[in-house]
Amino acid sequence: MEASVFDSAYNKLISQEDLSVDEPPRHSNQEKQQVSLSMVGPASTWDPKRVLEITLAVLAAVLLAVDIGLGVYYNHLTDEPRKVESINRELATLHKTYNAASQRRHESQKRLAEETRQQQITKWQLEHQTIRSKDYKKQADKIQLDIAVLKSHLPMLNEGCRRCSPGWTLINSACYFFSFSDRYSRRSWQEARQFCNKHGSDLVVVDTSEKQMIINQLINHHQDPSMSITQSGFWIGLRDVEEEGVWRWLKGTRLIEGYWNDGEPNNSGNENCAATYPRDNPFKGWNDAPCSYNLKWICEMPAN
């Protein structure tokens, strides 16, 4: 637009120049002669008209360049809102995509957490069932052992009914009484012996490993799990009251082979009487204890 204005001004100037050339001469002959004389002299290097034309042409070119630059700049300015709008649309699309991805991620995390929780519950159930299976196996093994013990006792019970008093057990041609029943309260060593003497017997003499194993098996089978090991012992007919450290049976026979637990006898607190306890190893079943301590007991007498 500005270039066309300058082009019009330029054309107007040129037209005026042409009009001034075509005007009829207003000077006298003398002036013509002077002009003709001046023209005879050396020619001027720069023609003012030509200089003006060049200047106006350069100015027009500059104005045209400025006009083009302004047009480009204007077009650039008018393109900015469209670019901003396009960027905003892209940002909106990206934001929507991000929100959708975040939602999917959140849902996946929830599903993962639920699956993890279910797996943990399944693991706990498996551990619980494993423990229960082990408990059931222990109970089944104990039942099998009880059955085996009862079967082994059947011959003794059948024979014992003929050769032992009621409540007594026949073992290798001898009758034994175990105070397993709760109606027999625990007693001191001397009181336990008095009970045996009242029934025509005495506290048991464990003078063979076979007898120790049978007695240990029986008291293990009838052990009360709620009782501590210190209260689960049974008095036997062995003590060292006459000479400390010299253990003798009731008839004065000196102990030859004992089945003491590790570290026993230790005579801790005047422990002069012996008792046998339910232990896994039958050859470590004996402890020394104070004779006044209250325990169960085992009586022995010959069979009929």
CORVEN-V470556 format. One record per run of one state. SS is the DSSP state (A for helix, B for strand, O for the rest). FROM is the first residue (numbers start at 1). LEN is the number of residues. If there is no record, write none. Layout:
# CORVEN-V470556
SS	FROM	LEN
SS	FROM	LEN
This chain:
# CORVEN-V470556
O	1	1
A	2	21
O	23	6
A	29	12
O	41	7
A	48	116
O	164	5
B	169	3
O	172	2
B	174	5
O	179	8
B	187	1
O	188	1
A	189	10
O	199	3
B	202	2
O	204	5
A	209	13
O	222	7
A	229	3
O	232	2
B	234	6
O	240	8
B	248	2
O	250	4
B	254	1
O	255	5
B	260	1
O	261	12
B	273	4
O	277	5
A	282	3
O	285	1
B	286	4
O	290	5
B	295	8
O	303	2
